[in-house]
Structure formats: structure tokens, C-alpha cells
Amino acid sequence: MPQSLYGPVSDQIWQKAQQIKLLICDVDGVFSDGRIYLSNAGEELKAFHTRDGYGVRSLLGSGIQVAVITGRKSQIVENRMTALGITHIYQGIDDKFVPFKELLELYQVTPEQVAYIGDDMVDLPVMKAVGLSVCVADGHPFVKQHCDMTTSINGGHGALRELTDLLLQSQDKLASAHGMSV
């Protein structure tokens, strides 16, 4: 059984991770802990973990593409994802399968070459279609039952980094990967 930096993973997960060329991420509950802070002035605030940012930058620098599909629309998400170098940011999306199909064409990848990380029911249609589906540790129990892998770390606290490290490690790119904590 292969050993990731976060513990053992099955041969099947390792083999799936080796094939990934595109990672698609949900935002709320994955990049953030899912909580939304609203100020008295109506300003929305979210917290993002720099380790996740470093992992995204490491993937991009290693030739693995990253895209975001999220149900909410927020300038803070646009700013954060743009700062990380993510160019395909889909916000306010009810049916995540539509941009998923667009991304397959755009990046010329098969569903087996795509990983998706999410935390809730809205993520399931895409999760069922990709080569490697991942739910964060504190994701919805039903989603955890229907994904390939559950992270050991909660969303917004480095769960995304756990996945990016697995992808890089399985593809022998971890030692040479260099991100940036932005």
C-alpha cells in the first residue's frame, strides 16, 4: 500500500492520482471552512489557508491545471483564485456539470484525468464523473460515502494541500514542486 505524506492510501487511489492532469475545486468548505462572515456593512469575509494556496501554485508549476466551480458568487473568491494563478473560475453555478464538460474540452482531458474535491451534495454529479473524487474530512456524510477518498484534514485547514501533495507525490513531482504562499 502506497504511503502518502498524510498516511497510507490504497493502490487504486494512488493509480488514479497518477493520471490526474486537472484538479477542479469547490470553494466553500474546501478552500474555506464553509463559514461566511458578514459585517454590519454587508461585507462578506472568508478565510483561506496559505498551505492550500502553496499546493495550488505547486500544481500549476508542475503542469497540473486547477479550476474552480462554486455555487456562490463573491469578489473575494475572484481575488483569491486570481492571486493563485487560477484562470478558470466559475461562480454562481447551480449545475456544476456544465462547466465540468467545458473544462474537459478546454484542457483536452478525459474524465479519468480529472480530480474533483468538494464537501456537499451539489458536488456529487461531477464527483461521480471524474477519475478521482475527494471529499474533505468534515464534508457531508453522504458525499463521503460516494467518493474515492476522504482527506484526513478539514476543509479550509489544509485539506486541499493534502490532495495537491498526493497528486504531486504520486506523479514523482513533489520534490521538484515549488509553490508560493500567497
Summary of the structure (lengths in Angstrom):
residues: 182
radius of gyration: 15.1
end to end distance: 33.9
largest distance: 52.2
contacts: 637
relative contact order: 0.24
helix: 37%
strand: 17%
